[in-house]
Amino acid sequence: MSLQPTSTGAADDYQAAIAQGFMPIRDVARITGVNAVTLRAWERRYGLIVPHRTPKGHRLYADEHVLRIQAILTWLNRGVSVSQVKGLLRSNQPAFAEANSQWEARRQQLQEAICNLNERRVDECFNSELALYPPHTLCQQLLLPLLSDLELRWRNQFGAQAERVFFYSWLRSKLGARLYHNNRQCNGAPLLLINVSDLPMAPGLWLTAWLASSAGCPVDVFDWPLPPTELALAVEHIQPRAVLLYSSQALNSTHLQRLLGGYDCPCLLVGQVVQIHAEELVAITAQNAELSLAADPLAALHSLTDLNLLHS
């Protein structure tokens, strides 16, 4: 598809291009899940995507651009650095080919900054990746593996609690700010995401909220457990499109069953609680068609996508 200019003004050129099937950057961001800032960075720094331009400089994308972005995401989700992708696309190597990853070095940089309680350095490391990679890739390749590495480090380690509180506080602040920004761009009923354990600042909770909001869905977060009766009151007032209950620890069986029932919308149980109560949940899900399970934030994103709950 080629952009056909008109003999009239720039606004007419833009509208004519849209009529021809071209898409503005906001639509491409919505379709692919890659935000506009990242798409511009891929274009400016690496030449990965070269959109058409109107006389006034507006970017316009065709179907082939969307396909190329999806191919880029395939490589990124396999751990390939964005700087390597262009050469791989040019050589038409299949997506299952082995590729050198630099994610381990990035995780090491972040871990070193966390160990030194260096908030500015943590922020710089994360921001540099956030400009180049979509949230799904950052969660899969950087943050979830980093959290696993940190949990190993924090076992019987002097200073572990200081590092944990430092990093969890930073993560909640950082992702909370992104969530606030994303929510302002989204419409429709929100997801209601509630921490039902007594562990505050749960990183998986905030990663789940960030991924969902980045995919185009508003999210309301309660980072503290509610009694089942008050949870029902919150649901009545907010009228969410779905209720997400997050826990990284075991729950009392009676309390768990009370939490999982009685909603007029889909319910998703997220976190390690799914693995901890695996046998018990088999029976509960068999009796509750509205209940879904996800052991981690990425699985939660997939479930929400399958349930068509993400876009307004």
N, C-alpha and C positions, 0 to 999 in steps of 0.2 A: 504494500500500500504506500502510495506517495502522496505527499501533501500538495494539494492544488491551490495556489494562491488565487485570490479574486482581484478584480480591478478596483474594488472599493476600499473602505477604511480597514484599519487593523482589527477593530471589533468584529467587522463582517468576516474578515479572514479567520478569526478565531471561531466564530459560530459556524462558518462553512466547514472548517476542519472537524469540529465536533459532529456535524451532520454527516461527514464522510466516514465516521466511525473512530476517529481519534479520541483519546482520553486525556483529560488533565491529570496532573500529578496526584491530586487528592484521590481520584478514582483508582489509579494504579496502586496507591498506598493501601487503599481499602481492600482491593482484590488480592494483593500479594502478601499483605501483612508487613511490608517494609515501609517504614515511614519516609516522609518526603525529605527529611534531613539526610537520611542514609542514602536515598536514591541520588541526591545531588552530590554527596561525597563520592559515591561509586563513579559517577560521571566525571567529576572534576579531578579526582586524584588518580583514578585507575582507567578511565575510559571504558568501563564495563558496559555502561548503557549510554547511548548517544541518541537522545530524543530529537524529534523535529522541533523547530522553533518558529513561532509566529514573528512577524515584523517587529513586534514589541517585546520579543524575547520570552514569551510564555512557552513552557515545555509542553509538548504533546506526544503521546505515546500510542503506538499501534499494538495489535495483537502479538506481533512477533517480539515486541519489547517485553510483554508480559511473559511469554514463553522463555525468553532469555533470563529474566529475573528468576523464574522458577528453576531454571537450570543452575543459576548461580547459587540459589538456596540449597539445592541438592548437594553441591560441593561443600558449602559452608557447614551443613548439618553433618557432614562426614568428617569434619575437623580440619578442612583445608583453610589456610589463611586467605583472606580476601586478595592479598597481593599475588597469590599464585593462580587465582581462578582464570584470569584472562588467557594465560598460556594454555591451560587445560581445555578451555572452551575452543580455542583456536585449533588445537590438535584433535578435537572431537574424541577425546578419550572417554570411555564409558564411566558412569558415575561410581561403579564398584571398584575401579582401579585403586591401587594403593597410592596414597598421597602423604607427603610430609606435613605434619601438623606442628604449629608453633604454640598451641594452646597450653602445653605444659609449662613453657617459659612464662607465659602470661599469668598463669595461676601462681607460679612461684613468686613473681613480682608482687602480686596482690598479697600473698601470704606473708611475705617479708614485711610489707607495709603494715599489715595487721599485727604482726608480732611486735613491731616497734610502736604500735598505737599511733601511727602517723596518719591522721585523718585526711590531710591535704594530699598525701601521696596515694592513699586508697582512692580518693575521688578522682585524681588525675588518671590513674591507671584505668579505672572503670569508664570514665568519660571518653577516653581515647578509643575504647572498644565500642562504646555505645553509639559513637558517630558512624561506625562502619558496619555493625552487625545488628540484625533484628533481634528483638527480645528472645524469641524462641531459640535461636542459635546461641546467644549469650547464656541463657539458662542451661542449655544442654552441654555446651562445651566449656563454659567457664565457671558459672556459679554453683551448679550442683556438684561437679567434681571437686571444686574448692571446698565446699562445705563438708564433703566426705573426708578430704585431706585434713581439714581442721579438727574434725571430730576425733580422728586418730591422734593428732598432735595433742589434743586437750585431755587425753586420758592420763591421769596422775601426773600432770605437768604443772609445776609451780607457775603461777601467773595465768593459768588457763581461764579462770573466771573473768579476770580483767580483760583478756583478749575477747572472750565470748561476748561480754556485755558491750565492749567497744564496737565490735563488728556488727552485732545484731542491732544496736542503736543506730549505727550509720546506715545499715541496710534498710531498716524501717523508715528512716528519715528520707533516704534517697528514693526508694520506691514509692513511699507515700507522696512525695512531691510529684513524681511522674504520674501516679494515680490521679492526683488532683487535676493535673493538666489534662490528662486523657479524658477524665469525666466531664470536663467542660466542653469537650468536642463531641461527646456522645449524647444520644437521645434515647428515649424509651425507658421502660422499667429496668431497674438495676438488678444485678446479682447481689444477694445478701450473703456475705462471707463472714462466718463467725468462728472464732477460736473457742472450741469447747473444752480445751484442756486448761490446766492452771499454769502453763508455761508461757510467760509473756514474750512478745516480740518474736514469735515463731517465724524463722526465715521462710519456711515452706508456705506459710500463710501469705506472706507478702509477695513471694514469687508468683503464687497462684493469682493473686489480685492483679499484679502487674501484667502478667501474660494475658489475662482475660480483658483487661482494659485496653491493652495495646492492640487487641484484635477487634476493637470497636464496640465494646460493651461497657456501660457504666457499672461500677462496683462500689457497694457500700461495705466497709470493713468494721466489724466489732472485734477488736483485739482483746477480748476478755469474755469469759463464759457467762451465759445467762441461764437462769432457771428456766425449765421448759415452759412454764406459764408465761414468763416475760418474753421468751423467744417467740411464742405464739402471738403476743401483743405486738412485738416488733414487726412480725410478718404481716399482721393485719394492717398496720399503719403504712408500711413501706410498699406492700403489694409487689414483691420482687418477681422477676421472671423465673428465678430458681433460688433455692437455699443451698449454700455450700457450708458444710460443717467440717472444720479442720481440727485434727489432733495428731500430735506426734507421740502420744503415749496411750497406754491402756485406759479404758473407761469402765466404770461399773456397769455390769451387764444390764441391770434394770434401767439405769440412767440412759444407757446407749439406746435401748429400745424406745424409751419415751422421746428421746431426741429425734429419732428417725421417722416418726409417724405423724399424721394429722395435717399435712400441708396440702394446699390446693394448687401446688406447682411442683415441678420436679425437685428432687433432693439429691445432692451429691455429697458423699462422705469422702474426705480427702486426707491423705497423710499416712504415716506408718501405722495408725490405728487400723487401717484396712488389712494389713498383714498380721497385726497382733490378734485381731478378732476374726481371722479368715474363716474358720469353721463355723462360728456363730453367725457370721454374715451370710453364709450360704442359705441358711434357713430363712433369714430375714428378707433377703432379696427375692426369694421365691414367692413370698407373700406380698411383696410391695413392688409393683411394676414401675412406680415412679422413682425408685431409689437406684442410683448408680454409684459405683465405687471407683476410686482413683488413688493409687498409692503414692503419687508424687505430683508436683505441679504440671509437668508435661503431660502426664496421663489425664489430669483434670482438664487441660486445654483440649485434648483429643476428645474427651467425653462431651464437653460443651459444644465442640464443633459437630460431633455426630448427632447431638440433640438439637442442632440448629438454634442455639441459644445466644450466639455471640453478636450477631449483627441486628441493628434496629430494624 
